[in-house]
């Protein structure tokens, strides 16, 4: 059975909230799921997790401002990202698996922009 502490966070521009985000990470959550990360390539993973305690899986929105998703999973778990088929490349989605003993748990972080209503 998976026993984990998780945080859900709608950042609405994580890059200007990094000190607050680092404070959140200091609480040692097992997993942190972030929507509306608004991240770009200029923000490297080391800026997001400055303690190197998490695996970072992210899907930045590259064509315009806003959106993006990010998942951090504690390195105390065996975890890996699942590749998304090419036809879904523009979706803001991250899928990863956590392996515990003989069980696998799949997690999906997705952001659905307002224009998809």
N, C-alpha and C positions, 0 to 999 in steps of 0.2 A: 504494500500500500504506500502511495506517495504521501509523505507528510512534508509539506512545504509552506513557507510563508511567502505570499505574493503581494505585489503592489501593482495597481492599475493607475496609470497617470496619463492624462490628456495634457500634453506639454504646451501646445500652442506656441512653439518656438523654444525648444530646449536650449539652443545655443546661448540665449541670454538669461538662462536660469541654471546654468551649470553648478554654481556654488550650492544652491538649494537642492539640486539633484544629487550632488555628492553627499550632502547631509542625509538624504533619503537612503542612499546606498550604504551609508555607515550603519544603518539599522540591520544590516546583514540579511536582507531578504533572499530567499532562494531564487526567486524569479521576479523580474520587473517588466511589465508590459507597457509600452509607451505609444500613444497615437499622437498625430499631429506634431511629430518631432521637428519638422521644418529643417532638417539637417542637409548639408551639402558636403561635397568631397573635402572641403577645407577643414571640416571638423573631423579629425581622425579619432579612432576608437580610444586611444589613450587620453583624449580630452574628456570623453564620456565617462570612462571608468579609469580614474587616475591611480587606482590601487591594484589593477590587474587581477581582480577577484572574480571576474565574470567573463563568460563567453558572450560575445556581442553579435547579434544577428540583426541586420538592418536593411530596410528598403527605403532609400531616399527618393523623393520626388525630384527628378532632374530637369523637367521641362518648364516648371513655373513655381512660384512661391507657395508655401504651405504644404500640408499633407505629410506623408511619410510615417513609417512605423519602425519600431525598435524593440527588441526583446533582449534582456540580459538574463543569463542563467548562471548560477553559481558554478564555479569550477570544481566544486566538491561533487558535482554530478557528472556522469558521462552523458554528453549532449552533442548532437550534430544537426546541421541544417539540412532540410529537404529541398532539393532543387524544384523550382516551379517550371512547368512546361513553357516553352517559348511563347506560345499563343497567349499566355496570361502575363507576359512580361511587364505590361504597363500597370497592372494592378498593384496596389499598395498592400502587399501581403508578405508575411514572413512565416514560414512553417519550420518547426524544429521538433526533434524527438529527444526525450530524456529516457535513458535506460537505467532501470533499477532492478537489480537481481535478474529475474526471468521475465520481467514485464517492461513494456515500452509504453510511454505516454507521449502522445503527439499534441503539440500546442500550435495554435494558429492565431497570429495577430494580424488584424486587418483594419484598414481605414477606408471608409466609404465617403467620398466627398459629397457635399450638398448637391452638386449639379447632377448627381445620379438619382435624385428623387423623382 
